[in-house]
Amino acid sequence: MYINKSNIGRSIIIAIFVLILAWVVAPLPHYKPSYSRVLYSSDNVLLSATTSSEQQWCFPMDEDIPENLKKCIIIYEDEYFAFHPE
């Protein structure tokens, strides 16, 4: 069986074109992050916080993370955080 090299080249070019077209035209998935649950007292003091359903600490950007919670996360996640090279 004889395979024409020009047909293979043309097929590869068409396949690449179709893949690029599909990548450009296909809609991107709508990612909605799951946020950590937080509980505040009536005077706005953080009482409790849990990880999100993805087991990550994820706070909305419009909310400041309390300093004590930052320290706890750094101690739990990476006790050598302060010693990493910049």
C-alpha positions as CSV (number, residue, x, y, z in Angstrom):
1,M,0.0,0.0,0.0
2,Y,1.4,3.4,-1.1
3,I,0.9,6.4,1.2
4,N,1.2,9.8,-0.5
5,K,3.4,12.1,1.7
6,S,1.5,15.2,0.6
7,N,-1.8,13.7,1.8
8,I,-0.2,13.1,5.3
9,G,1.1,16.7,5.4
10,R,-2.3,18.1,4.3
11,S,-4.1,16.0,6.9
12,I,-1.8,17.2,9.7
13,I,-2.3,20.8,8.7
14,I,-6.1,20.4,8.6
15,A,-6.0,18.6,12.0
16,I,-4.0,21.4,13.5
17,F,-6.3,24.0,12.0
18,V,-9.4,22.2,13.4
19,L,-7.8,22.0,16.9
20,I,-6.9,25.6,16.9
21,L,-10.3,26.6,15.7
22,A,-12.0,24.4,18.3
23,W,-9.8,26.0,21.0
24,V,-10.6,29.5,20.0
25,V,-14.4,28.9,19.4
26,A,-15.1,26.6,22.4
27,P,-16.4,28.4,25.5
28,L,-14.2,28.4,28.6
29,P,-15.7,26.7,31.7
30,H,-17.2,29.0,34.2
31,Y,-15.2,28.5,37.4
32,K,-16.8,29.5,40.6
33,P,-14.4,29.1,43.5
34,S,-15.8,27.7,46.7
35,Y,-15.0,30.0,49.6
36,S,-14.0,29.1,53.1
37,R,-16.7,29.4,55.7
38,V,-16.2,32.1,58.3
39,L,-18.1,32.9,61.5
40,Y,-17.9,36.4,62.9
41,S,-19.2,37.7,66.3
42,S,-21.6,40.7,66.4
43,D,-18.6,43.0,66.9
44,N,-16.9,41.7,63.8
45,V,-14.3,39.4,65.4
46,L,-13.5,36.2,63.6
47,L,-14.7,33.3,65.7
48,S,-14.1,30.4,63.3
49,A,-13.0,29.6,59.8
50,T,-12.9,26.3,57.8
51,T,-11.4,25.3,54.5
52,S,-13.4,25.3,51.3
53,S,-14.9,22.2,49.7
54,E,-11.6,22.0,47.8
55,Q,-9.7,21.8,51.1
56,Q,-8.1,25.2,50.4
57,W,-8.2,28.5,52.3
58,C,-10.1,30.7,50.0
59,F,-11.4,34.1,51.1
60,P,-13.3,36.7,49.0
61,M,-10.9,39.5,47.9
62,D,-13.2,42.2,49.5
63,E,-12.5,40.7,52.9
64,D,-9.4,41.2,55.0
65,I,-7.9,38.2,56.6
66,P,-7.3,38.7,60.3
67,E,-3.7,38.7,61.4
68,N,-4.2,35.8,63.8
69,L,-5.6,33.7,61.0
70,K,-2.7,34.5,58.8
71,K,-0.3,33.4,61.5
72,C,-2.2,30.1,62.1
73,I,-2.3,29.3,58.4
74,I,1.4,30.0,57.9
75,I,2.3,27.9,61.0
76,Y,0.1,25.0,59.8
77,E,0.9,25.1,56.1
78,D,4.6,26.2,56.1
79,E,6.5,26.7,59.3
80,Y,9.5,27.8,57.3
81,F,7.6,30.5,55.4
82,A,9.8,33.4,56.7
83,F,13.0,31.6,55.7
84,H,12.2,31.1,52.0
85,P,14.5,33.0,49.6
86,E,12.8,35.8,47.7
